[in-house]
């Protein structure tokens, strides 16, 4: 039980497409599949264990029944959620609450997240931040509907990293696929949805009041530094490390051996190989449990690794 491979869940979205099937070969439920919940212990959307004596159990069941697999840090709720998102059209402009706001309003946690861009069409862009200097200016712009003046857009390309702390106004744009590491929360406050209609001819619900309450005003953009190091020819890139998660990319080009100090959540985004003699390939997701004291990776692969 040192490595647990997972069967993800898929979510249909108004803005979803087919790239999860085209790029990763997943059996998606429809041509409007927006999200692969790759490593999830959220009730109702749990990943299923595929191997070992725990096969068939959900990640939530395993987390609750086998705490020794998850080290000394063992919050009541599984703390992270890993997704792959296919934005076939623009996502709504949204914002997430921080922990303090969440706890004050009966929500299990806030939602800070980060994106690694896996693919992007030419000139694809995201919404990231806004131009308002004060809360009053922010509200005036919303009431006037001057979204092009209020929202800041940035072009992105494959390989980019974007950190999205709670409180940051954001949205993925059309033609972008990302791997998202986030706090395990599904609380989203929609600020703007382009006045589009769902398949019932209805506009989706907005959460203007809540979005105003939790948004960072003014928007302050942190400087992101992405250090890297080499273990032999293998490159280890650290995208972010904060109180919620550490996210790294491991580019494996030759045999890699390392000590494992706690459990880690892994997604293979390119190539194939073995970990502790167990094979994996592009599109696989697995948990390295705390029982795996040493790791040996072989093959040619790129892995996104997240941990608390």
N, C-alpha and C positions, 0 to 999 in steps of 0.2 A: 504493500500500500504506500510505497514511497512516491509514486507518480500516479495521479488520477486523471485519466482522459475523460473529456466531457462532450456530451451531445448538446449543442446550443439550442435556443429557442429563437423563433423568428417573429417579427412584428410587421404587420401591414400598415402602411402609412400613406396618406394622401399624396405625399411627395416622393414615395419610394419608387424603385425601378427593378431591374433584373441583374445588376452588376454583381450581386452576391452569388448568383449562380454562374455568371460568365467568368468571373475572376477566381472564385474559390470553389466552384463546383457544388455548392450547396443545393439541396432539394428545397427550394423556396415555395411558399404557399400560393403566391400570385405574382403577376407582373408589377405589383405595387408594393413590393417588400422593401421596407426602409431600413430595418434594423436586425442585425444578428446579435442577440444577447448571448455572448460567447461564454462568459463565466459569470453566472448569476445565481444568487441564493435568495432573490426576492420572491416572496410567497406568490404562487400562481405562475411564475415565470422562471422556475428553477432549472438550471442545467442538470442533466442526468449523467451519473457516473457510467462509463462504458466498460471499464476493465476492473480486474481484481475481485476479491470477495464482496466488494461493495457495489458491484455492477447492478444497475436498476434503481439504486437509491438516488435521491436528489442531493444536490450539494448542500441544501439547507439541512436535510436530515443528517448528513455526515458531519456537518459543522456542529450541530447540536449534540450528536450522540458520540462523537469521537474527538473530543477537544485536544487530545494529545497530538493529532495530526496538524494542529494549527498553532503550536508553540505556546509560550507563556502569555502573549498578548491575545486575549480572547474576549472581545466585546460581545455584548448580548446579541447584537445583529452583525451578520457578516458584513465587513466594512466597505468592500469594493464591488464594483460592477464594471465589467469589460464588454464593450460593444464594438461592432463594425457597422458603420452607418453609410448607406448609399443614398445620397441626395440627388435624385433624378430631376427634381425641381427645388426651388428655394424652400428652406425650412422657415417657419415663423420666426420673427424677431422676438427673443425671449430673454429671461433672466432667472436666476435661481437664488434662493435664500441662503444665508449662512446658518451656522449651527444655532446661534443665539436666537435668531428669528424663528427658526424651525421649532426649537424646544418651547419657546413661548407660545407657539400656535399649535401645539400637539402633533408636530411632525417628527418622525423618528430621527432625521438628521438633515443638515444642510446639503448643498450639492455644489462642490467644487469639482472641476473636471479638466481634462486636457485632451488635445487632439494631435495625432500624428497623421499627416496627410499621406494616404496610400496612393491616390491617383487624383488628378485634377485636369479637366479640360483646359485648353488654352484660354487665358484671361478669366478663368473662374475666380470668384471672389467670395469673401465672407463679410458679414457685418461684425465689427468688433469695436465697441465703444460708441460714444456720442459726443456732441459738441457743446452741450449745455454747461454753463458755468455754475448755475444755481438750480435748486429744486424748482423755484418759480419759473425760471426759463425753460426747464425740462417740461413742466406741466403745460406751459403756454404752447410749446412746439407740438406736444401731443394733441392738445385741443384743436390746434390749427391744422393738424394733419400734414405738417411740412416735413415728411419723413426723409426726403432726400437731403434736406438741410441738417436734420438732427442726427442721422445715423452715419457712422463712418464705415466705409467699405475698403477692404484691402484685398489685393490679388494674392493668390497662393499657388503653390506648385507641389508636386510630389516630393516628399522628404521634409517638408516644413513641419515645425512643431509650434503649436499654439496653446498657451496656458490660459485657462478660462476660470479664474477664481469666482466664487459666489459673488454676486453683485455686478458682474460685468455683463452689459448688454451684448448679445451675440446672435449669430445665425449662420449656419452653413448655407452656401449658395449652390445653385444648380451645377451639376457636373463634378461634384467632389465626393470622394470616398475617404473616410477617416477611420482609424482605430481610436476609440475613446476609452480612457481610464477615468473613473469617477468615483466619488462617494456613492454608496449604494442607496440612492434616493431617486424617486421618479417625480419629484415636485418641480414643475415648470410653470412659470407665469408668462403667458403670451402677451406681448405688448402690441404687436402688429402682425397681420397675416395676409396682407396684400388684397384684402376684401374678397378672397377666393371662396368658393363654395365647395362643400363636401359632396359625396355621392347622393345625399338626400336633398341637395339644393340649399343647404343651410350654411351660414357662416360659422366657423368654429369659434368657440368661446374665447374671449379675451379676459385678461386679469389685470386691468389697468391700475386699479387701486393698489393691489399687492406689488405689481411691478414697480410702481413709483416708490413704495415703501422700502423695497429691498435693493434698489439700484444704487450703484456707486455714483455719486454726484459731487464734484465733477469726476469724469472718468480719468483715472490715473493709470497710465500704462507702465507696468514694471519692465525692467530690462531683463531679458531672458538670455542667460549664458548656458551653453550646452557643452560642457567639458567631455572629453573622451580620453580613453587610455587603451593600451594594447596589452594583451596577454599572448605572447608569441605574435602570430599574424591575426589573431582574433581581436576585433575592435569592440570595445564596450563604451557606449555613448549614454551619458546620464542626462535625460531631458529635464527632469524636475525632481526635487526632494523637499517635501514640506510635511506638516504635521498630519496630513491625510494620506499621502502616498509618495512613493518613490517609483519613477518610471524610467526604464532603461531600454536600450536596443542592444542586443548581442548579435554581432555579425560573425558567424562561425565559419572559419576557413580551414581550420585544422583541429586536431584533437584538443579539447579544452577541459581541464580539470580544475575544480574549485571547491572550497568548503561552503556548505549551505547552512546558514544560521537560523532561518525560519522558513515559513511557507511562502511560496511565490506563485504568481499567476502568469501563465505564459501563453502567448499566441504566436504561431508560426505564420509569418506573412510572406515568406519566400523560401524556396528550396525544400530540403528534407534532410533527415539525419536520424541519429539515435540519441537518447538520453538515458544513461544507466542501462544501456543495451535495449531499451524499448524504442521502436521506430516511431517517427512522426513525420508529417509532411505539411506542405502549405495548406492552411485552413484548419489545422488542428489546434485545439486549445486544451491545456492541462494545468493541473495544480501540482507543483513540487511541494510535497508535505514536509513537515518538520522531521519526519522519520528519515528523510534522505539527508544524511549528514555530509556526504560528499557527492558531487555531481561530475559525471563525465559525459561530454557531448562530442559526437563525431558527425561529420557530414559537411554540407555546404548549405547554410541556412541563415535567415534573419529572423530573430525572435524579439517580440516586445514583451518585456518582463515588468510586472507591477507588483508592489508589495506595500504593506503598511509600514 
